[in-house]
Amino acid sequence: VLGSNTVNIQGGLYIVHGFGIVINGAAKIGKNCTILHSVTIGVAKGKSPIIGDNVYIGAGAIIIGGVTVGNNVKIGAGAIVVD
């Protein structure tokens, strides 16, 4: 983590096969989220994602930019979320 960016992760994060996961330092991740391998949660245009509670992020998914993912959402394997 560089500078003043710190990932804000709430309790209950579950990482399955944690290989290749990249999370930008300014991202926010809610309670009880599941992240599978090769997931990228990254910055675009200076903004990072906000992930809600009880979110499942499938293998290889990419979430970038100032998107907000609501609570109880499932993001499929290989999905690209930019809006």
Secondary structure as GFF3:
##gff-version 3
##sequence-region A 1 83
A	DSSP	beta_strand	8	9	.	.	.	ID=ss1
A	DSSP	beta_strand	14	15	.	.	.	ID=ss2
A	DSSP	beta_strand	22	23	.	.	.	ID=ss3
A	DSSP	beta_strand	28	29	.	.	.	ID=ss4
A	DSSP	beta_strand	34	35	.	.	.	ID=ss5
A	DSSP	beta_strand	40	42	.	.	.	ID=ss6
A	DSSP	beta_strand	50	51	.	.	.	ID=ss7
A	DSSP	beta_strand	56	57	.	.	.	ID=ss8
A	DSSP	beta_strand	62	64	.	.	.	ID=ss9
A	DSSP	beta_strand	68	69	.	.	.	ID=ss10
A	DSSP	beta_strand	74	75	.	.	.	ID=ss11
A	DSSP	beta_strand	80	81	.	.	.	ID=ss12
###
